[in-house]
Amino acid sequence: MPLAETMKKMKTSDGSDVFTISENNLVFLVFLRHFGCVFCRESLIDLSKKIETFREMGIIPVFVHMTDNETAISYFQQYHWEKVIHVSDPETSFYHAFGLVKGRFNQLFGLKTLVRGFEVAATKGVFPTLTTIGDGFQMPGIFLIKQGKVLESFIHAHASDKPDYDSLIRCCSY
């Protein structure tokens, strides 16, 4: 199925769909790992610091998660995302449509990931939880979309990869 058709099926928490939002806006589409993941929560912290930049540049952040909307809202609020647009995808069908795969052991638990997990815990006070809400093997990714077309993307090679959000934002904002 073409990605534009997938985006039309991605119903958002505000009753729209990703394709429609992208017709008049640049969409910063963030596929999250599970909410118990230290890197997922780090992303929510880091991106919350960009809320004003998103507003100023007319970029609409949309998060895709693997849980129900009520559970997701409670997590988003913890990280200062009060009015966030999000898509529930517990079956991970949208993840797969965008080419996001299940991680291998090294991608999820390898030395690089463990070291970076300790770094995040030490510097940001974010610790992994035993609660895995969603598929613990699902890899994340970010896509910048305008008029139903992917303009730029960041596909994580490891769960611990940290995207350069500023470069992603600059590449496609005009």
N, C-alpha and C positions, 0 to 999 in steps of 0.2 A: 504494500500500500504506500503511495507517495506520502512524504512527510506533511504536505499541506492538508491532506485528508486526515492524517493522524491528529494534527493540530486542531482541526475542526471538532474532533471527538474529545479533546482534552477540556472537559467542562471545569470551569474555575469556581472558586468559592463565592465569587460575586455574580454567578449565573451566566457569564459569558463563555467564550472559549479562546484558546491561545491564538488561533488564526485571526479571529475578529480583532482581538487586541492589537495584533501585529500589523493590521492594515494601516493604522494611523500612528503607531508608536514603535519605537525600538523596544523589543522585549528581551530582558535579561533572564533567560530560562535556566533555572538552577535545579538540577536533579540531585537531591540529597541522598546520603546514606541513611541508615536508621538513626533515630533520635538518641539512642544510647551511645553512639559513636562520638568519640572525642573530636574527630575532625569535622563531623557534621555540625556539632555545636560551635566549634571554632569558626566555621564558615558563617554561621548565623551571627556570631559576634562581629566578625570582620566586616561582613556586608551591612550590618546595622549601622556601622560608622560611615557608610556611603549613602544613607537614605537621602540626605540633603543633595548630594551630587546627582543621584538618580532623578530627584525632583527637578533640579535646575536644568538638567540635560534632557528632560522629557523621556526618560527611560523608565519602563515599567518592569520591576522585578516580579517574577512569577516563580514560585517554588513548587517542585513536584516531590511528593513524599509517599511513603508506603503505609500510611495508617489512615484512620478515619479523620474527618475534618475537625471534630471536637478535640481529639487528642492533639492533633497538630497545632490547633490554635493555642492550647495551653503551653506548648513548647515555644511557639513563635513569640508569645507575650513575654516569656522569661528572657528573651533576647531582644526586647524592644521593637518587635515587629507587631505593632498594634493593628494596623489596617493593611494586612498583607494579602495579596492574591495568591492562592495556592490551588494545586490539583492533587486529589487523592488517587493513588495508583497502587493499591495493595497487590494487584496481580503482576505488577512491573511490566505490563504490556507497552506502556509509553516509553519506559526505559529501553526496552528491547528495540522498539521502532526507531529510536535515536541511536542505536548501535552500542548502547551501554550493556556490558556483559557482567557475568558473575566473576568475582575475583578469584584468582588462584591463591594458594596458601601464602606464597611469598609477597603477593600484592597486598594482602590483608594483615599478615602477621610477621613479615620478614624483619630483619634487623633494622633496615631503614625506617620502616613504619613504627617499630617499637621505640627507636631512639627519638623520632619526631613526636610520638605520643607522650614520652616523658618530658620533652621540651614544652609542649603545649600545656601539660599539667603544671609544670614549674613556672612558666611565664604568665599564663592566663588563668590558672586555677580551675581549669576544665579537666575533669577526670572521667574516664569511661564508667559507664554504669552496667550493671548486670542485665538491665532491661533492654531487650532488643525488640523494638517496635518496628517491624518490617523485616526484610530479608537481610541478614547479616553478611551475606556474600555479595550483595549488589554493589557495583561500582558506581560512583557519581560522575557528573559531567555538567558543563555549562555551555549554553548555546545562545548566541545573539541572533535574534530573528526580526526581520522587517518584511512586511507584506508576504508572510508565509514562507520566506526563504531564509535559510541559515546563512548568515554573513560571516560568522566566526564561531569557533568552538574551542573548548578545552576539555579533552578526554583524559581523565586521571589514569596514569599507568600504575599508580599505587594509591591506596586509600589515603595515604599521608601527603600526597602531592598538594601543594599550596599554589593555586592559580595567582597570577598577577592581575588582580581585578582592575587596577587602573589601566593597564595596557589593553585589556579586553574592552573596557568602556571607551577608551580613546579610539580604538581601531574602527569603530563602527558609528560613532556619534557624529552627526553632521547637521 
